[in-house]
Amino acid sequence: MKGEKNMKIRLNENEKVVKMVKEGLKKKNGYCPCRLEMNEDTKCMCKEFREQIADENFEGYCHCMLYYKEK
């Protein structure tokens, strides 16, 4: 896809958020800590964010605020 080569995904710049989400991921064996369901769609990096980053025009955070996609 055009533009994917320049895509940049980074951790949230807020270290407290990163720490909290990573602790939640550890407790839920890698599943999104902000989702009740534990299935392949909610395994980090979740399906929702993978679909969002596939859109070259998307810029923003994943649902749990761990990752940020820059254009």
Secondary structure, DSSP 8 states (H G I E B T S, - for coil): -TTGGG-EEEE-S-HHHHHHHHHHHHHTTTB-TT-S--SGGGBSS-HHHHHHHHSTT--EE-TTSSEEEE-
